[in-house]
């Protein structure tokens, strides 16, 4: 019996773990779980622009990263092939709801705004936000409120939780909206914004690659958020399956090893 069918059997028997959702349903023909197994393909939406989560290897140009590895592991356990579908942050939720892909695995974080239209799995990890500035300007900002000024301009990519954070937590700041595939941190390097808000994950990689930038206020993290995979909000069978997969993989140490491989710190 494959991993996928074993979990489907648990769901059918009503033995699926409960995570605050309604009770587990018998896998139905309309569920993505059933369709994925019949088609033999798992379609995964990913942005390819978020190092170390999902990005292009500069040498091979192939997709790589923490979430790419996790997606391949999910497909392997399902016993199917994998197909990566390009998407961007602005259309991430719409893509999964429209059926363009079965799941989005790209380093997405949960938010109340997204949860109104997207289904989220239980978290696989957690993250936090920090300001990213040019190193030469690091001493200008002693606190988050120093960034919340009309004379200070923030850059953010449309559709990201960073956009939501700046608008709600730093409403006085000037803003520069960036359309993918361009990135907000590129605007910082070019001197067109004073700061961006980055995650601990991506910021750690960016400051290694670009010594002119640095993260600040490291003793004052904001917006501690759970990291999750995005699925269709109306397919409880598929949500239950992926939730169970995450629990099993965390329990057997898979995510601990994956986090270590990609330098993802502070996870438990």
C-alpha positions in Angstrom: 0.0 0.0 0.0 1.4 3.4 -1.0 1.8 6.2 1.5 -1.1 8.1 -0.1 -3.5 5.2 0.0 -2.5 4.4 3.6 -3.5 7.9 4.6 -6.6 7.8 2.5 -7.6 4.6 4.4 -7.1 6.4 7.7 -9.4 9.2 6.5 -12.0 6.7 5.4 -11.9 5.0 8.8 -12.3 8.3 10.6 -8.9 8.0 12.2 -7.5 11.1 10.6 -6.0 13.5 13.1 -8.1 16.5 14.0 -6.6 20.0 13.7 -9.7 22.1 14.5 -11.3 21.3 11.1 -14.5 19.4 10.6 -14.4 15.6 10.8 -12.4 13.8 8.2 -14.4 12.9 5.1 -14.2 9.8 2.9 -12.0 10.6 -0.1 -14.4 11.5 -2.9 -14.1 11.6 -6.6 -14.2 15.4 -6.6 -11.2 15.7 -4.2 -7.8 16.7 -5.5 -6.4 13.7 -3.6 -8.4 11.4 -5.8 -7.7 13.3 -9.0 -3.9 13.5 -8.3 -3.7 9.8 -7.8 -5.7 9.0 -11.0 -3.7 11.5 -13.1 -0.4 10.4 -11.6 0.7 14.1 -11.4 1.0 16.6 -8.5 0.8 20.2 -9.8 2.7 22.6 -7.5 2.5 26.4 -7.8 5.7 28.1 -6.9 7.1 31.6 -7.4 10.8 30.8 -7.9 11.9 34.2 -6.4 12.3 33.5 -2.7 15.7 32.2 -1.6 16.1 29.8 0.2 12.4 28.6 -0.3 11.9 28.6 -4.0 14.4 30.0 -6.5 16.4 29.3 -9.7 19.9 27.8 -9.3 22.1 30.4 -10.9 24.1 27.8 -12.7 21.5 25.2 -13.9 18.5 27.6 -13.9 16.5 24.7 -12.3 14.1 25.4 -9.5 15.6 24.6 -6.1 15.1 25.4 -2.5 13.4 24.2 0.7 9.9 24.2 -0.7 11.0 22.5 -3.9 12.5 19.7 -1.9 9.3 19.4 0.2 7.2 19.4 -3.0 9.2 16.6 -4.5 8.9 14.6 -1.2 5.2 15.0 -1.2 4.9 13.8 -4.8 7.2 10.8 -4.0 5.0 9.9 -1.0 1.9 10.2 -3.2 3.5 7.9 -5.7 3.1 10.4 -8.6 5.2 12.7 -10.8 5.6 16.4 -10.1 4.9 19.4 -12.3 5.9 22.9 -11.1 3.6 25.7 -12.3 5.0 29.2 -12.3 3.0 31.8 -10.3 3.6 35.1 -8.5 2.6 36.4 -5.1 -0.2 38.6 -6.4 -2.1 35.6 -8.0 -0.9 32.8 -5.7 -4.3 32.2 -4.0 -6.3 32.7 -7.2 -4.2 30.1 -9.0 -4.9 27.4 -6.4 -8.6 28.3 -6.2 -8.9 28.2 -10.0 -7.3 24.7 -10.2 -4.1 25.8 -12.0 -2.2 23.8 -9.4 -3.1 21.5 -6.6 -1.0 23.2 -3.9 1.2 26.2 -3.6 4.6 25.5 -2.0 6.8 28.6 -2.1 7.4 29.8 1.4 3.9 31.4 2.0 2.9 32.5 5.4 -0.6 32.5 6.9 -2.5 35.8 7.2 -6.1 36.7 8.1 -6.5 38.4 4.7 -5.4 35.3 2.8 -7.4 33.0 5.0 -10.6 34.6 3.7 -10.2 33.0 0.3 -7.4 30.4 0.7 -7.1 27.1 2.5 -4.1 26.7 4.6 -2.5 23.5 5.9 -1.2 23.3 9.5 2.2 25.1 9.8 5.4 23.3 8.9 7.4 26.1 10.6 7.4 29.8 11.5 9.0 33.0 10.5 9.3 36.7 11.5 9.9 40.1 9.9 12.8 42.5 10.1 13.7 45.7 8.2 16.2 45.4 5.4 18.3 48.6 4.8 21.5 49.6 3.1 24.3 49.0 5.5 25.4 52.7 5.3 22.0 53.8 6.6 21.7 51.2 9.4 22.4 53.6 12.2 19.5 55.9 11.2 16.8 53.6 12.5 16.8 52.6 16.2 13.2 51.4 16.3 10.4 50.4 14.1 8.7 53.7 14.6 11.7 55.4 13.0 10.6 53.7 9.8 7.0 54.8 10.2 7.5 58.3 8.8 6.3 60.0 5.6 9.9 60.9 4.8 10.9 57.2 4.8 9.9 55.0 1.8 9.2 51.3 2.1 9.3 49.0 -0.9 7.2 45.8 -1.1 6.0 43.3 -3.6 2.2 43.3 -4.3 0.4 40.4 -2.9 2.9 39.6 -0.1 2.3 39.6 3.6 5.0 42.3 3.7 2.6 44.5 1.8 -0.1 43.8 4.4 2.3 44.4 7.3 3.6 47.8 6.1 0.1 49.0 5.4 -1.2 48.0 8.8 1.9 48.4 11.1 3.7 51.3 9.4 0.9 53.3 7.8 2.7 56.7 7.8 5.6 55.4 5.8 5.9 56.3 2.1 5.5 53.3 -0.2 6.8 52.0 -3.5 4.8 49.1 -4.9 6.8 46.5 -6.8 5.3 44.1 -9.4 6.8 40.6 -9.7 9.1 39.4 -11.1 11.0 42.5 -10.0 11.7 42.4 -6.3 11.5 45.0 -3.5 15.1 44.5 -2.4 16.3 45.4 -5.9 14.7 48.8 -5.3 16.6 49.1 -2.1 19.9 48.3 -3.8 19.1 50.9 -6.5 18.4 53.5 -3.8 14.8 54.0 -4.8 13.5 53.0 -1.3 14.8 53.4 2.2 13.9 50.0 3.4 12.0 46.8 2.7 10.5 44.3 5.2 12.1 40.9 4.8 11.6 37.6 6.5 14.3 36.0 8.6 14.6 33.3 6.0 15.2 35.4 2.9 17.0 38.2 4.7 19.7 35.9 5.9 20.4 34.9 2.3 20.2 38.4 0.9 22.8 39.9 3.2 25.2 37.1 2.3 24.7 37.8 -1.4 24.6 41.6 -1.2 27.1 42.9 1.4 25.7 46.5 1.0 22.5 45.4 2.7 21.8 44.4 6.3 18.9 43.5 8.5 18.4 45.7 11.5 16.4 45.6 14.8 17.3 42.0 15.2 16.3 42.1 18.8 12.8 43.4 17.9 11.2 40.9 15.5 7.7 41.7 14.3 4.9 39.7 12.9 5.8 36.2 14.0 3.9 34.1 11.6 3.2 30.4 10.8 4.5 29.1 7.5 2.1 26.9 5.6 1.2 25.4 2.2 -1.7 26.9 0.3 -4.6 24.7 -0.9 -8.1 25.2 -2.1 -10.4 26.3 0.7 -13.2 24.0 -0.2 -11.4 20.6 -0.4 -11.3 19.3 3.1 -10.2 15.8 2.0 -7.1 17.2 0.4 -6.4 19.5 3.3 -6.7 16.6 5.8 -4.3 14.5 3.7 -1.6 17.2 3.5 -2.0 18.0 7.2 -1.5 14.3 8.1 1.6 14.3 5.8 3.1 17.3 7.6 2.5 15.7 11.0 4.2 12.4 9.9 7.1 14.2 8.3 7.7 16.4 11.3 7.5 13.5 13.6 10.0 11.4 11.7 12.5 14.3 11.4 12.1 15.1 7.8 11.5 18.8 8.3 14.3 19.1 10.8 16.7 17.8 8.3 15.3 19.9 5.5 15.5 23.1 7.6 19.1 22.2 8.5 20.0 21.7 4.8 18.7 25.1 3.8 19.9 27.0 6.9 16.4 27.6 8.3 17.0 28.4 11.9 14.8 28.7 15.0 12.3 26.0 14.1 11.0 23.3 16.4 
